[in-house]
Amino acid sequence: MVRKKDVQKKSNISSETDQKMVAVFKVLSDVNRYRMFRMLSEHPKISISDIANDLEISLPLASQHIKILTQANLIKKERDGKKVFPKLEYNNPFVRTIVKTIQLAVTLNT
């Protein structure tokens, strides 16, 4: 027999996970942020200025998108001299899952 307390406990865990997932999907729902995420999964050492050039957006806009991805704990920033290199935050399990999903989608479309 399932106790009401056990059901509520599972519901709270799912609710927290659901909220995190919704936040990740909201962040990645912007096409430029998704493309940045994908670029970082394929090219781990790419600068923000290179990302901006590849996406044909301004450097300030690219920086704003990087800030949003960082706040969502999807990427971290590493500085090398004057350049800043965004890196995927592989300690976040959502990041690992999203990268696998992207790789699978690319494989299925080739």
N, C-alpha and C positions, 0 to 999 in steps of 0.2 A: 504494500500500500504506500502510495506517495503522500508524504506529509506536506501540508500547506507551506510550512517553513522552508522546506527543501526547494519547493517550486519558486518561492519568492527569492531565495538566495540565488538560484540559477537565473532568474529573471533579471536581477540586479547586475549580475556579471554580464549577461547578454546586453543589457541596456548600456553599460559602460563601453563595451566593445562596439556596439552598434553606433554609439555617438562618435567614437574615434574613427570608425570606418566612414561615416557620413562626412566628417571633417576632412578626411583624406580625399574622398571623392570630390568634395567641393573645391579643394585646392587644385586638384588635377583636372577639373572640368574646364578650366581655361586652356585653350589650345596651345598658347605659348608656353605655359607652365608645363603642360604634358610633354610638349616637344623638348623643352629643356631637360626634363626628367629622363626622357628617352635618350637624348644626346649624351647625358652623363652616364647612362647605363652602357652606352656603346663606346664612349671616349672618356675614360676616367680623368684624364688631365687636359681639360679644356678651360680656358679662362672665360670670365664673364664677357669680356670684350669680343672674344671669338664667337661666343654664343649669340651675342647681339648682332654681330655681322652676319652670321649664318641665318638667323631668323629675320634679318632685315628690320630690326627694331632699334630704337635708341638705347644707348648705354644706361641712362637713368631708368628707362622702363624695364630693361633686363635686370637691373639691380633691384628694382622693386619686386619683380617676380621672384628673384632669388631670396629676398627677405621673407616673402610669404612662404616659400618652400622650406626655408630654414625654421620659421616659426612653427610650421607643421611637423617639424622633426623628420622631414624627408631627406634633407641634405644638411651638410655642415660646410663651413668655409675654412679653407686653409690658405694662408698667405705665404707667398714665395717672393720675397723682395717687394716690389710695388704691385705685383699681380696677385689677384685673389682667384683661387681655384675652388669652385664648389665641388663637393664630393658627395656621393650618395651615402646616406646614413644607414649602413648595413646592420647596425645594432638594432634597428627598428624592424620587427618582423614583417610589417606591412611593406617595407621597401623591398625586402627579399622576395616576397610574394608578387609584388607588382612587376619586378624585373623578370621573374620567371614567366609571368603572364605575357609581357611584351615579347620576350624571346619566343614563346609558343606562337603568338599571333604572327610574328615575322616568319617563322618556320612554316606555318600553315598557308601563308600568302605567297610563298615562293614556289 
